[in-house]
Amino acid sequence: MTVANRAGQSIHPAIGHPYVRLVSGKGVFVTDDTGKSYLDAVAGIGVVALGYGRDDIVDALADQARRLPFAQSMRFENEAAERLASRLASFAPPGLTWSFFSNGGSEALDSAVKLVRQYWLDRGQPERWKVIGRRPGFHGNTLMALSVGYHAGRRARYLPYITDLPHLRAPWIYRCEQGDDMDGPYCDDCSGRALATLIEAEGPETVAAFIAEPLIGAAAPAVTPPPGYYQTVREICDRYDVLFISDEVMTGVGRTGRNFGIQHWDVVPDLMLFAKGISAGYAPLAGVMAHDRVIDVIRSGSGRYENTFTWGGNPMACAVGAATLEAIVREEVVDGVAQAEPAFFGQLEGLRRHPIVGDVRGKGLMAGIEFVQPGTRDPFPAEAGVTAKIDEATREAGLLVYPCAGIIDGAVGDSILMVPPLVISRDEIGLLVDRLDSAIETVARTVLA
């Protein structure tokens, strides 16, 4: 029997839609198969933290591949994983000394929820199972991640499979229903006090954990809580004996000008997710860090954590992660991000001159821009396709941004996220903003015509 040759195709969100094919990258730029160059203002999507073409990290991967490419983490330890765990412990807030490795942020979320479950089983309180998330919020695309998070556009079609979990309104001051001012005072939602009310409503004896992104990522780009928010959250979690999970998949390893985003609020979580920039884009790597107080309970209880992934803790990925952290420390990348923040946001603020730019927000090298109808905070109707137009115009200008449409209710709300490589230069920041400025001007003329 003869089998005919058929061309295989990758599945993307828009089935059969033509996608730009990237073929190479250097520094903060990528090139497609036509030879066109783009400034990658999203570092892949917050992943390529140290830029493209890093021979030192490639060498770490190749060296580990030659010595030991694989070790099953359920039954064996490997030196690269031990080294990465040690590097992470010295990089993270105090007490977070235990690491479980996975392949991506969604797996890390599921792993954290399983750790939370095991903790409460070993505390003798199996009735505590609810994980409180925020609305909006995004923690990944597995069914549990979609359940814990609330990205309306990504979860709607999977509702029959979604676990019904409680959600707190996120501290989105720009869209606060109480009309909070950016400088306060803040309502219960924006201050964090609403968490206590929700825990009481759910029954404190049923609540296991609360999870939040220090700055929101894809669900509402770079929405940033006010001062005091996470201190209030930490106090409430302690009061009700609830674990606090900080999702640092987007905000970790220097992105906001601190090692981890939660450190802007001087708070230590019980569990912390990491991914994306931890491997600088050179290998799939993610995981969850646990505080000593969590692991001590499990060790003195069942002593078991039943969770594994075939490629979790892979020696090659962990060698890349260790090399990435070593480079971040050696090159003082985190301090560099903090120093770049004034220039980055100083120039982005100038984009408010466009009548469709409603809000510019974020920290470090993580920025969100929200687009609204001129003179208001009203979103454009979905059929206006503003986010898609911005995406198209920026590509035409040689710039890659992350389009985030439907951020208000899954249908309306236009915005973009920018998380460029942490090593972007001042001149490259200027080029980024110039290209974005040109693209926004083009779209503004179109939508306001």
VMD Tcl script that draws the C-alpha trace (Angstrom):
set ca {
  {0.00 0.00 0.00}
  {1.37 3.39 -0.98}
  {0.88 6.34 1.35}
  {0.62 9.69 -0.43}
  {2.91 12.48 0.76}
  {0.94 15.17 2.53}
  {2.32 18.40 3.93}
  {1.88 18.60 7.70}
  {0.87 21.83 9.38}
  {1.08 23.21 12.89}
  {-2.12 24.03 14.73}
  {-2.38 27.67 15.78}
  {-5.29 29.54 17.42}
  {-6.56 30.73 14.02}
  {-6.73 27.45 12.13}
  {-5.25 27.75 8.65}
  {-4.44 31.45 9.07}
  {-1.01 32.43 7.73}
  {1.45 33.27 10.50}
  {4.75 35.13 10.30}
  {7.57 32.58 10.27}
  {10.50 33.63 12.45}
  {13.87 32.17 11.51}
  {16.55 33.87 13.63}
  {17.24 36.32 16.42}
  {20.07 38.42 17.82}
  {19.95 40.63 20.88}
  {16.45 42.16 21.03}
  {15.68 41.60 17.33}
  {14.15 38.68 15.41}
  {14.02 38.12 11.65}
  {11.32 36.42 9.58}
  {11.69 34.26 6.48}
  {11.39 37.30 4.19}
  {14.37 38.97 5.85}
  {12.30 41.56 7.72}
  {13.63 42.48 11.17}
  {11.46 43.23 14.22}
  {12.31 44.65 17.62}
  {10.84 42.01 19.92}
  {9.12 44.08 22.59}
  {7.69 40.96 24.20}
  {10.81 38.76 24.38}
  {8.87 35.88 22.83}
  {6.30 36.48 25.58}
  {8.39 37.44 28.57}
  {10.65 34.45 27.94}
  {13.84 35.56 26.16}
  {15.02 37.51 29.19}
  {18.66 37.83 28.15}
  {18.11 38.29 24.44}
  {18.69 36.09 21.42}
  {22.03 34.54 20.50}
  {23.46 33.89 23.98}
  {26.36 31.51 23.37}
  {27.02 31.06 27.10}
  {23.57 29.58 27.65}
  {23.72 27.50 24.48}
  {27.05 26.11 25.69}
  {25.51 25.17 29.06}
  {22.75 23.30 27.26}
  {25.14 21.50 24.91}
  {27.51 20.51 27.72}
  {24.68 19.01 29.76}
  {23.25 17.25 26.70}
  {26.58 15.51 26.12}
  {26.91 14.38 29.73}
  {23.35 13.49 30.76}
  {20.35 14.64 28.69}
  {17.64 12.98 30.79}
  {16.92 11.73 34.29}
  {13.48 10.69 35.53}
  {12.80 13.07 38.42}
  {10.34 10.78 40.18}
  {13.09 8.26 40.91}
  {16.42 10.06 40.47}
  {18.17 13.32 41.29}
  {20.54 15.07 38.91}
  {23.29 17.60 39.50}
  {21.80 20.28 37.25}
  {18.48 20.25 39.13}
  {20.29 20.46 42.47}
  {22.36 23.38 41.21}
  {19.30 25.25 39.95}
  {17.42 24.66 43.21}
  {20.36 26.10 45.11}
  {20.56 29.14 42.81}
  {16.83 29.77 43.18}
  {16.95 29.55 46.98}
  {19.58 32.29 47.09}
  {17.62 34.41 44.56}
  {14.14 34.13 46.12}
  {12.59 35.71 49.23}
  {13.79 34.09 52.49}
  {12.34 30.71 53.43}
  {11.45 29.67 49.87}
  {14.10 26.97 49.70}
  {12.26 24.06 48.04}
  {11.72 23.80 44.27}
  {9.67 21.45 42.11}
  {10.44 21.65 38.39}
  {8.01 21.39 35.48}
  {7.97 22.43 31.82}
  {5.69 25.47 31.69}
  {3.72 27.85 33.86}
  {0.44 25.94 33.52}
  {2.08 22.79 34.90}
  {3.61 24.87 37.68}
  {0.14 26.12 38.64}
  {-1.27 22.61 38.78}
  {1.74 21.51 40.82}
  {1.21 24.34 43.31}
  {-2.46 23.44 43.76}
  {-1.45 19.83 44.43}
  {1.10 21.00 46.99}
  {-1.61 23.06 48.67}
  {-3.89 20.02 48.75}
  {-1.20 17.80 50.23}
  {-0.41 20.43 52.86}
  {-3.99 20.51 54.10}
  {-4.34 16.74 54.01}
  {-1.26 16.51 56.20}
  {-2.68 19.22 58.47}
  {-5.72 16.97 58.93}
  {-8.10 19.45 57.28}
  {-9.23 17.84 54.00}
  {-12.28 20.14 53.90}
  {-9.94 22.99 52.91}
  {-9.79 22.77 49.13}
  {-10.89 26.10 47.64}
  {-8.29 28.27 45.94}
  {-9.38 31.89 45.64}
  {-8.23 33.61 42.45}
  {-8.82 37.07 41.05}
  {-10.99 38.43 38.25}
  {-9.33 39.17 35.88}
  {-6.27 37.00 36.26}
  {-4.42 34.39 34.24}
  {-2.38 31.42 35.47}
  {-2.18 29.18 32.41}
  {-4.24 27.12 29.99}
  {-4.72 23.79 31.76}
  {-8.25 23.29 33.06}
  {-7.16 23.87 36.67}
  {-5.27 27.02 35.67}
  {-8.33 28.32 33.81}
  {-10.44 27.52 36.89}
  {-8.18 29.32 39.34}
  {-7.68 32.26 37.00}
  {-10.34 34.34 35.30}
  {-9.39 35.19 31.74}
  {-12.90 35.51 30.36}
  {-11.98 35.02 26.72}
  {-9.88 31.92 27.28}
  {-12.12 30.09 29.73}
  {-15.61 30.66 28.24}
  {-15.66 27.76 25.76}
  {-14.39 25.31 28.39}
  {-16.91 26.12 31.13}
  {-18.35 22.55 31.25}
  {-14.91 21.35 32.40}
  {-14.08 24.28 34.71}
  {-13.98 23.77 38.49}
  {-16.20 26.33 40.21}
  {-13.85 28.36 42.39}
  {-14.30 31.77 44.05}
  {-12.73 34.90 42.58}
  {-11.89 38.25 44.10}
  {-12.16 41.41 42.03}
  {-8.64 42.46 41.02}
  {-7.26 45.86 42.14}
  {-7.76 47.48 38.73}
  {-7.90 51.11 39.81}
  {-8.37 52.46 36.27}
  {-11.62 50.48 36.05}
  {-12.61 50.49 39.72}
  {-16.40 50.32 40.16}
  {-16.09 52.53 43.24}
  {-14.28 55.22 41.28}
  {-11.03 55.00 43.25}
  {-8.39 57.61 42.53}
  {-4.90 56.39 41.63}
  {-3.52 57.99 44.82}
  {-6.21 56.61 47.14}
  {-7.99 56.15 49.39}
  {-8.82 52.69 48.08}
  {-11.98 50.61 48.23}
  {-12.06 47.09 49.64}
  {-11.25 45.57 46.23}
  {-8.30 47.81 45.45}
  {-6.89 47.73 49.00}
  {-7.14 43.94 49.37}
  {-9.60 44.09 52.29}
  {-12.25 42.32 50.20}
  {-10.31 39.07 50.57}
  {-11.44 38.75 54.19}
  {-15.07 39.28 53.18}
  {-14.83 36.57 50.50}
  {-13.12 34.10 52.84}
  {-15.92 34.64 55.38}
  {-18.56 34.17 52.68}
  {-17.00 30.92 51.45}
  {-16.41 29.60 54.97}
  {-12.85 29.94 56.30}
  {-12.74 26.22 57.06}
  {-13.04 25.49 53.29}
  {-10.45 27.95 51.94}
  {-7.01 26.50 51.22}
  {-5.15 29.28 49.39}
  {-5.25 32.61 47.61}
  {-3.32 33.17 44.36}
  {-2.39 36.38 42.54}
  {0.02 37.70 39.93}
  {1.94 40.61 41.52}
  {1.21 42.51 38.30}
  {-1.47 41.02 36.05}
  {-0.18 39.67 32.75}
  {-2.28 38.60 29.76}
  {-5.71 39.05 31.37}
  {-5.24 42.80 32.03}
  {-1.75 43.87 30.96}
  {0.41 45.22 33.80}
  {-2.45 46.15 36.13}
  {-0.56 47.00 39.31}
  {-1.97 47.03 42.87}
  {-1.44 50.14 45.01}
  {1.02 50.35 47.93}
  {-0.06 48.21 50.89}
  {-2.18 45.78 48.84}
  {-0.11 42.64 49.34}
  {0.72 43.53 52.95}
  {-3.04 43.50 53.55}
  {-3.42 40.23 51.64}
  {-0.61 38.62 53.65}
  {-2.16 39.73 56.96}
  {-5.57 38.36 55.96}
  {-4.09 35.04 54.83}
  {-2.27 34.74 58.15}
  {-5.41 35.66 60.09}
  {-7.48 32.96 58.40}
  {-4.64 30.42 58.10}
  {-4.78 30.50 54.28}
  {-1.74 29.91 52.05}
  {-0.67 32.72 49.72}
  {0.62 31.81 46.24}
  {2.48 34.44 44.21}
  {2.38 33.70 40.47}
  {5.73 35.03 39.24}
  {5.57 33.38 35.82}
  {5.52 36.80 34.16}
  {6.96 39.02 36.91}
  {9.83 36.81 38.09}
  {13.60 36.78 37.61}
  {14.05 40.52 37.36}
  {11.19 41.58 35.11}
  {9.93 44.36 37.41}
  {13.29 45.56 38.73}
  {13.28 43.17 41.70}
  {14.23 39.49 41.71}
  {10.51 38.70 42.01}
  {7.57 41.05 41.66}
  {6.11 40.42 45.12}
  {9.22 41.95 46.67}
  {7.97 45.43 45.75}
  {5.52 44.94 48.63}
  {8.07 43.35 51.04}
  {5.91 40.24 51.40}
  {7.00 36.59 51.50}
  {4.48 34.14 49.97}
  {4.03 30.50 50.98}
  {4.34 29.26 47.40}
  {5.73 30.97 44.31}
  {5.45 30.02 40.64}
  {8.28 30.69 38.19}
  {8.66 30.10 34.44}
  {9.30 32.09 31.23}
  {12.47 34.10 31.92}
  {13.97 31.44 34.19}
  {15.46 29.70 31.14}
  {15.83 32.82 28.95}
  {13.98 30.97 26.19}
  {16.63 28.31 25.65}
  {14.70 25.36 27.15}
  {11.20 24.64 28.49}
  {11.42 25.21 32.25}
  {9.09 26.24 35.07}
  {8.23 25.24 38.58}
  {6.95 26.09 42.02}
  {8.95 27.15 45.07}
  {7.63 26.26 48.51}
  {8.40 27.83 51.85}
  {10.01 25.72 54.57}
  {6.83 26.00 56.64}
  {4.83 24.26 53.90}
  {7.28 21.44 53.27}
  {7.85 20.87 57.01}
  {4.16 20.01 57.41}
  {4.25 17.54 54.52}
  {7.54 15.96 55.64}
  {6.23 15.40 59.16}
  {2.91 14.11 57.81}
  {2.62 11.75 54.86}
  {6.08 12.62 53.59}
  {4.74 12.27 50.04}
  {4.01 14.60 47.14}
  {2.35 12.64 44.34}
  {3.03 14.69 41.23}
  {5.46 14.29 38.36}
  {5.97 15.12 34.70}
  {8.12 13.07 32.33}
  {10.31 16.05 31.46}
  {10.07 17.81 34.82}
  {13.49 18.50 36.31}
  {15.16 17.65 33.02}
  {18.97 18.05 33.36}
  {19.31 20.06 30.14}
  {16.53 22.49 31.09}
  {17.85 22.85 34.64}
  {21.40 23.47 33.37}
  {19.99 26.26 31.22}
  {18.07 27.66 34.19}
  {21.16 27.68 36.39}
  {23.21 29.35 33.65}
  {20.48 31.96 33.19}
  {20.36 32.85 36.88}
  {24.14 32.96 37.05}
  {24.21 35.38 34.12}
  {21.46 37.55 35.65}
  {23.46 37.88 38.87}
  {26.86 38.22 37.18}
  {25.68 40.91 34.77}
  {23.60 42.74 37.42}
  {20.57 42.50 35.16}
  {17.98 43.18 37.87}
  {19.63 46.46 38.84}
  {19.81 47.32 35.15}
  {16.05 46.84 34.81}
  {15.40 49.11 37.79}
  {17.64 51.76 36.25}
  {15.94 51.41 32.84}
  {12.43 51.84 34.27}
  {12.39 55.68 34.35}
  {13.49 55.92 30.73}
  {11.09 53.21 29.60}
  {8.00 54.63 31.26}
  {9.08 58.22 30.77}
  {8.95 57.67 27.03}
  {5.81 55.53 27.11}
  {3.99 58.27 29.01}
  {4.47 60.48 25.98}
  {2.09 58.19 24.09}
  {-0.80 59.65 26.08}
  {-0.80 62.42 23.46}
  {-2.76 60.02 21.26}
  {-6.49 60.38 22.04}
  {-7.04 56.60 22.06}
  {-4.41 55.91 24.76}
  {-6.25 55.67 28.07}
  {-3.76 54.17 30.51}
  {-0.04 53.41 30.68}
  {0.99 51.19 33.61}
  {3.48 48.71 34.96}
  {6.88 48.37 36.64}
  {10.43 47.69 35.52}
  {10.29 46.42 31.95}
  {6.68 45.26 32.09}
  {4.23 47.73 30.59}
  {0.59 47.71 29.57}
  {-1.23 50.24 27.41}
  {-5.02 50.37 27.34}
  {-6.91 51.94 24.44}
  {-10.23 53.78 24.93}
  {-12.59 56.08 23.14}
  {-11.21 59.64 23.25}
  {-11.99 61.69 26.33}
  {-13.49 58.72 28.20}
  {-12.59 55.42 29.77}
  {-15.13 53.66 27.57}
  {-13.82 50.72 25.57}
  {-14.17 50.57 21.83}
  {-16.83 48.17 20.52}
  {-15.39 44.76 19.77}
  {-16.13 45.11 16.05}
  {-13.72 48.06 15.86}
  {-10.89 45.56 16.26}
  {-8.54 48.11 17.80}
  {-6.17 45.57 19.36}
  {-5.85 43.67 16.08}
  {-5.19 46.93 14.24}
  {-2.46 47.88 16.74}
  {-0.89 44.44 16.32}
  {-0.90 44.77 12.54}
  {0.44 48.33 12.57}
  {3.28 47.53 14.97}
  {4.38 44.58 12.87}
  {4.35 46.77 9.81}
  {6.56 49.20 11.74}
  {9.00 46.42 12.67}
  {7.86 45.93 16.26}
  {6.36 42.93 18.05}
  {3.93 43.57 20.93}
  {1.53 41.22 22.73}
  {-2.10 41.99 21.75}
  {-4.63 41.54 24.56}
  {-8.23 42.04 23.45}
  {-11.41 41.53 25.45}
  {-9.75 42.30 28.77}
  {-12.89 43.78 30.37}
  {-15.40 40.98 29.82}
  {-13.95 38.71 27.18}
  {-15.45 40.79 24.36}
  {-14.44 44.44 24.80}
  {-11.35 46.11 26.16}
  {-8.29 46.77 23.98}
  {-4.71 46.68 25.22}
  {-1.17 45.54 24.55}
  {1.53 44.16 26.80}
  {5.25 44.83 26.44}
  {7.92 42.77 28.20}
  {11.12 43.26 26.16}
  {14.37 41.42 26.88}
  {15.80 42.61 30.19}
  {19.03 43.58 28.43}
  {17.42 46.12 26.09}
  {19.55 49.27 25.74}
  {18.41 52.89 26.15}
  {18.73 53.43 22.40}
  {16.63 50.33 21.74}
  {13.99 51.57 24.18}
  {13.87 54.78 22.15}
  {13.46 52.81 18.95}
  {10.72 50.69 20.52}
  {8.72 53.74 21.58}
  {9.25 55.51 18.24}
  {7.88 52.53 16.32}
  {4.98 52.13 18.74}
  {4.20 55.85 18.50}
  {4.00 55.62 14.72}
  {1.77 52.55 14.85}
  {-0.66 54.09 17.35}
  {-0.91 57.26 15.26}
  {-1.78 55.18 12.20}
  {-4.49 53.25 14.06}
  {-5.90 56.37 15.74}
  {-6.43 58.00 12.34}
  {-8.23 54.87 11.12}
  {-10.57 54.25 14.06}
  {-11.43 57.92 14.55}
  {-12.05 58.64 10.88}
}
mol new
graphics top color blue
foreach p $ca { graphics top sphere $p radius 0.5 }
foreach p [lrange $ca 0 end-1] q [lrange $ca 1 end] { graphics top cylinder $p $q radius 0.2 }
display resetview
